[in-house]
């Protein structure tokens, strides 16, 4: 079984060394995008476009291919201060200083015509990590199809998912906000901001809990027919060392990219996408 991750992603451990520190400009950019994601204020939308362009410039500067090792695409981000959460809400007993902040960029062969429907799929099992064995996505404020066609510029999704891991099993509830952003060159990308409002204790172990989780995600048309991906994660867990957890997060985020491609290609998945909902019956 692969190692767990505090979100819908998890993966096989690469080692116990966290990723290299992010360049200062990338670190500040991720915090800026998270804080200003809602596009509030007179210059809000322009600021969001400028921030998104900076993230795209960073990813394009990596000159990634599908074979680029994850260690060459992963960085340790700065702590996300709770004062810069914008509309997000932190669990009441969370400690920002305990965050393990990791960002992983990637290139995938499947373009936005595949990426967008996949990210909006109501069932994220086999799209997320191998440790995600149940994952329902719902849309309380709008129509996913309308968002996919850009008839709706923003969309909120609610995620309820079960992580099944050697470290502990837990149900997580996550809110994600998504928005279309048009760059100056006309490319249309999707940004997402997510968070978990309450800590998630493992139901099979008393000393394990997922204590906080914040995410910044991007889906970007690449220069060819593929897409660039970015996933920034600020999270913490009780019951696993920080370095070990950082390595797990890094490999897990990359596993998420690989699983998305495999799902799009119709490949077999070891998890059951038809698993019955059994929360409360652990």
DRENTI-415714 format. One line per 2 residues: number of its first residue (from 0); their letters; for each residue x, y, z of C-alpha. Coordinates in Angstrom, 3 decimals. Layout:
// DRENTI-415714
NUM> a> X/Y/Z; ...
// end
This chain:
// DRENTI-415714
0> xx> 0.000/0.000/0.000; 1.338/3.456/-0.855
2> xx> 1.856/6.104/1.766; -0.987/8.399/2.709
4> xx> -1.426/12.058/1.917; -3.538/14.705/3.578
6> xx> -5.643/15.192/0.524; -7.065/13.267/-2.323
8> xx> -3.531/12.321/-3.276; -0.978/9.976/-1.828
10> xx> 1.914/7.945/-3.097; 4.930/5.746/-2.710
12> xx> 7.673/7.181/-0.545; 10.640/8.559/-2.454
14> xx> 12.847/9.046/0.601; 13.015/11.078/3.757
16> xx> 14.475/14.304/2.369; 12.027/17.167/1.739
18> xx> 12.143/18.978/-1.618; 14.546/21.867/-2.177
20> xx> 13.420/25.289/-1.032; 11.317/27.164/-3.571
22> xx> 12.759/30.241/-5.280; 11.706/33.307/-3.300
24> xx> 9.593/34.666/-6.149; 7.651/31.387/-6.502
26> xx> 7.089/31.125/-2.765; 5.650/34.619/-2.526
28> xx> 3.633/34.085/-5.709; 1.829/31.058/-4.288
30> xx> 0.960/32.953/-1.107; -0.225/35.925/-3.181
32> xx> -2.464/33.760/-5.362; -3.968/31.985/-2.378
34> xx> -4.702/35.232/-0.548; -6.090/37.062/-3.604
36> xx> -7.877/34.167/-5.261; -11.338/35.685/-4.882
38> xx> -10.422/38.640/-7.089; -11.926/41.168/-4.691
40> xx> -11.338/44.888/-4.995; -10.998/47.261/-7.920
42> xx> -7.914/45.530/-9.327; -8.758/42.046/-8.086
44> xx> -9.203/40.275/-11.402; -6.138/41.959/-12.918
46> xx> -4.089/40.878/-9.920; -5.309/37.299/-10.324
48> xx> -4.292/37.296/-13.991; -0.862/38.694/-13.143
50> xx> -0.363/36.068/-10.444; -1.453/33.266/-12.748
52> xx> 0.943/34.492/-15.427; 3.792/34.366/-12.924
54> xx> 2.969/30.759/-12.062; 2.835/29.816/-15.749
56> xx> 6.175/31.535/-16.376; 7.711/29.485/-13.572
58> xx> 6.397/26.185/-14.949; 7.425/26.965/-18.506
60> xx> 10.903/27.808/-17.236; 11.279/24.256/-15.926
62> xx> 11.132/22.872/-19.500; 9.323/19.790/-18.233
64> xx> 8.428/16.652/-20.132; 6.392/13.662/-18.984
66> xx> 9.681/11.962/-18.055; 11.164/14.752/-15.920
68> xx> 11.884/13.281/-12.437; 9.633/14.598/-9.713
70> xx> 12.640/15.742/-7.671; 13.356/18.253/-10.451
72> xx> 9.785/19.605/-10.267; 9.157/19.703/-6.524
74> xx> 9.927/22.465/-4.027; 9.378/23.279/-0.377
76> xx> 7.113/26.324/-0.207; 7.052/28.950/2.565
78> xx> 4.520/28.615/5.365; 1.047/29.934/4.469
80> xx> 0.201/32.409/7.265; -3.361/32.192/8.517
82> xx> -3.514/35.975/8.080; -3.226/35.370/4.309
84> xx> -5.946/32.761/3.861; -8.407/35.135/2.195
86> xx> -11.796/33.402/2.204; -10.402/30.096/3.466
88> xx> -10.944/28.917/7.043; -8.383/27.091/9.171
90> xx> -9.339/24.412/11.703; -9.756/26.061/15.091
92> xx> -6.852/24.216/16.711; -4.438/24.237/13.752
94> xx> -0.909/25.654/14.040; 0.469/27.287/10.894
96> xx> 4.031/26.688/12.111; 3.498/22.921/11.786
98> xx> 2.686/23.068/8.061; 4.645/20.873/5.672
100> xx> 4.441/23.022/2.503; 5.171/21.280/-0.797
102> xx> 4.621/22.312/-4.421; 4.911/19.982/-7.425
104> xx> 4.711/21.023/-11.073; 4.183/18.589/-13.906
106> xx> 3.607/18.129/-17.626; 0.919/15.729/-18.848
108> xx> 0.163/14.684/-22.409; -3.596/15.130/-22.047
110> xx> -4.807/18.639/-22.877; -7.472/20.802/-21.280
112> xx> -10.248/18.964/-23.148; -9.338/15.989/-20.946
114> xx> -8.140/17.799/-17.819; -11.277/19.861/-17.196
116> xx> -13.873/17.045/-17.403; -11.612/14.880/-15.236
118> xx> -11.222/17.476/-12.498; -15.029/17.902/-12.479
120> xx> -15.825/14.173/-12.354; -18.222/13.499/-9.480
122> xx> -16.216/10.396/-8.537; -12.502/11.067/-8.047
124> xx> -11.499/7.484/-7.179; -8.758/6.317/-9.604
126> xx> -8.164/9.958/-10.528; -6.770/10.870/-7.123
128> xx> -4.124/8.826/-5.313; -4.179/5.108/-4.736
130> xx> -4.928/5.747/-1.057; -8.157/7.571/-1.925
132> xx> -10.701/4.747/-1.858; -13.885/6.839/-1.780
134> xx> -14.220/10.383/-3.107; -17.470/12.134/-3.914
136> xx> -17.476/15.641/-5.419; -20.609/17.790/-5.446
138> xx> -21.330/21.318/-6.677; -23.589/23.294/-4.321
140> xx> -23.552/26.626/-6.143; -23.638/25.864/-9.832
142> xx> -23.430/23.552/-12.805; -20.169/21.729/-13.545
144> xx> -21.053/21.558/-17.233; -21.613/25.312/-17.315
146> xx> -18.203/25.833/-15.728; -16.556/23.450/-18.187
148> xx> -18.007/25.422/-21.114; -17.125/28.781/-19.469
150> xx> -20.756/29.811/-19.230; -19.946/30.042/-15.523
152> xx> -16.611/31.600/-14.556; -16.411/30.349/-10.956
154> xx> -17.495/27.142/-9.287; -17.481/25.755/-5.739
156> xx> -17.104/22.040/-5.105; -17.428/20.012/-1.918
158> xx> -15.273/16.921/-1.472; -15.879/14.046/0.928
160> xx> -13.235/11.370/0.733; -11.767/8.425/2.555
162> xx> -8.024/7.892/2.886; -7.029/4.260/3.478
164> xx> -3.380/4.129/4.549; -0.916/2.254/6.716
166> xx> -0.635/5.292/9.005; -4.368/5.546/9.602
168> xx> -7.727/5.771/7.860; -9.766/8.975/7.912
170> xx> -12.627/10.827/6.264; -11.806/14.357/5.056
172> xx> -14.183/17.171/4.077; -12.697/19.763/1.749
174> xx> -14.087/22.831/0.005; -12.585/23.900/-3.313
176> xx> -13.191/27.091/-5.312; -12.321/27.135/-9.026
178> xx> -12.002/29.988/-11.494; -11.189/30.446/-15.172
180> xx> -8.360/32.887/-15.896; -7.468/34.220/-19.341
182> xx> -3.817/35.135/-19.873; -2.698/38.010/-22.088
184> xx> -1.771/35.531/-24.841; -5.358/34.245/-24.837
186> xx> -4.738/30.948/-23.100; -7.491/29.906/-20.689
188> xx> -6.435/28.140/-17.514; -8.175/26.920/-14.369
190> xx> -7.029/27.837/-10.862; -8.375/26.247/-7.704
192> xx> -8.104/27.054/-4.018; -9.087/24.506/-1.390
194> xx> -9.155/24.058/2.363; -10.345/21.826/5.186
196> xx> -12.232/23.591/7.991; -12.006/20.818/10.584
198> xx> -9.244/18.412/11.529; -9.791/14.798/10.541
200> xx> -8.829/12.200/13.156; -8.078/8.674/12.024
202> xx> -10.900/6.368/13.061; -8.638/3.343/13.446
204> xx> -5.758/4.918/15.415; -5.960/7.271/18.382
206> xx> -2.632/9.032/17.737; -3.074/10.010/14.080
208> xx> -4.955/13.011/12.685; -4.947/15.214/9.610
210> xx> -4.796/18.649/11.231; -4.871/21.211/8.397
212> xx> -4.916/21.321/4.627; -4.756/24.155/2.118
214> xx> -4.203/23.788/-1.611; -3.515/25.880/-4.698
216> xx> -3.947/24.010/-7.972; -3.548/24.961/-11.640
218> xx> -4.403/23.387/-15.001; -2.729/25.229/-17.896
220> xx> -2.697/24.628/-21.687; 0.873/23.788/-22.717
222> xx> 2.532/25.063/-25.887; 1.784/21.701/-27.522
224> xx> -1.385/19.639/-27.112; -0.630/18.731/-23.493
226> xx> -1.110/20.574/-20.220; 0.968/21.935/-17.361
228> xx> -0.106/21.033/-13.832; 0.709/22.626/-10.491
230> xx> -0.306/21.532/-7.011; 0.740/23.483/-3.930
232> xx> -0.118/21.919/-0.579; 0.205/23.324/2.944
234> xx> -0.748/20.607/5.394; 0.162/18.892/8.641
236> xx> -0.487/15.532/10.227; -0.020/14.191/13.728
238> xx> 1.620/10.793/13.813; 4.305/11.059/11.127
240> xx> 7.619/12.947/11.024; 7.776/16.096/8.904
242> xx> 10.516/14.900/6.531; 8.837/11.562/5.953
244> xx> 5.524/13.305/5.413; 7.052/15.808/2.956
246> xx> 8.432/12.937/0.887; 5.039/11.256/0.955
248> xx> 3.309/14.446/-0.180; 5.799/14.915/-3.022
250> xx> 5.386/11.408/-4.392; 1.647/11.524/-3.804
252> xx> 1.120/14.679/-5.811; 3.035/13.133/-8.688
254> xx> 0.978/9.956/-8.369; -2.145/12.103/-8.770
256> xx> -0.874/13.350/-12.145; -0.041/9.806/-13.264
258> xx> -3.420/8.464/-12.162; -5.261/11.227/-14.007
260> xx> -3.475/10.251/-17.224; -4.104/6.550/-16.651
262> xx> -7.784/7.193/-16.003; -8.084/9.256/-19.182
264> xx> -6.483/6.408/-21.119; -8.964/3.902/-19.714
266> xx> -6.340/1.885/-17.849; -7.296/-0.482/-15.046
268> xx> -7.304/0.886/-11.488; -6.766/-1.182/-8.356
270> xx> -9.419/0.766/-6.403; -13.166/0.188/-6.666
272> xx> -14.920/3.221/-8.167; -18.251/1.658/-7.186
274> xx> -17.410/1.367/-3.485; -20.477/1.995/-1.338
276> xx> -20.605/5.026/0.932; -20.044/3.741/4.461
278> xx> -19.067/6.738/6.562; -20.077/6.142/10.117
280> xx> -19.771/2.423/9.696; -16.003/2.263/10.018
// end
